[in-house]
Amino acid sequence: RSRGLGDVYKRQEYALFSEFKAHGGQAVEVVTGSHTAAEYVKYADMALEFDLAASRGSDFHSPDESRTDLGTLPYLPGKLTPVWDLLTHRIQ
């Protein structure tokens, strides 16, 4: 059976996340101004699968570069650990 480019991309992305985690990666940006709602879910699932904390975009470049207006990104989906929770030991 022939596999499509989508399957190849999924395997490469899985390999990337595997390597990232193996080399000490701790978090992934799940929600950004350039992601679609489906991509929010996809990266939330990846964060959960690889036990990564999650963040949402905090930078804004221009109205032409983003699907959302400044300050209007949605909250992190699901039961993700926000990346800032990894820093609580530094701010107490």
KOLLO-179341 format. One record per residue (C-alpha): residue in one letter; x, y, z. Coordinates in pm, whole numbers, padded with zeros to 5 digits, always signed. Each point is the difference from the previous one (the first is absolute). Layout:
AXYZ...
***
This chain:
R+00000+00000+00000S+00132+00341-00093R+00020+00264+00269G-00078+00362-00074L+00207+00304+00086G-00223+00059+00300D+00113-00330+00150V+00364+00087-00065Y-00044+00340+00165K-00172-00156+00305R+00287-00247+00045Q+00258+00278-00033E-00184+00218+00250Y-00027-00292+00243A+00374-00061-00039L+00067+00369+00064F-00204-00004+00321S+00173-00322+00108E+00345+00153-00051F-00105+00324+00167K-00118-00187+00309A+00308-00226+00001H+00225+00307+00003G-00175+00157+00297G-00282+00193-00167Q-00256+00099+00260A-00271+00198-00179V-00161+00077-00333E-00193+00302-00121V-00352-00130-00061V-00198+00314-00081T+00142+00263-00234G-00138+00270-00223S+00093-00204-00305H-00154-00334+00107T-00351-00108-00089A-00239-00135+00263A+00074-00352-00130E+00372+00061+00055Y-00068+00111+00359V-00155-00342+00061K+00278-00181-00188Y+00279+00162+00201A-00194-00036+00325D-00020-00373-00071M+00374-00010-00075A+00075+00185+00326L-00202-00255+00194E+00151-00298-00183F+00356+00119+00061D-00067+00135+00351L+00093+00353-00101A-00119+00321+00159A-00183+00237-00232S+00004+00369-00081R-00202+00239-00206G+00148+00264-00226S+00115+00311+00177D+00145+00198-00286F-00171+00202-00272H+00170+00103-00322S-00264+00171-00212P-00370-00017-00088D+00095-00143-00340E+00189-00295+00152S-00259-00125+00245R-00349-00151-00023T-00087+00162+00332D+00016+00350+00142L+00244+00099+00273G-00109-00142+00336T-00273-00229-00135L+00166-00343-00011P-00211-00271+00163Y+00099-00169+00323L+00192-00327-00004P-00231-00289-00086G-00062-00302+00217K+00194-00107+00305L+00341+00127-00097T+00266+00111+00244P+00077+00366-00072V+00370+00061-00053W+00003+00265+00272D-00077-00275+00253L+00354-00124-00064L+00131+00328+00140T-00187+00014+00330H+00305-00117+00195R+00185+00310-00124I-00259+00253+00107Q-00095-00120+00347
***
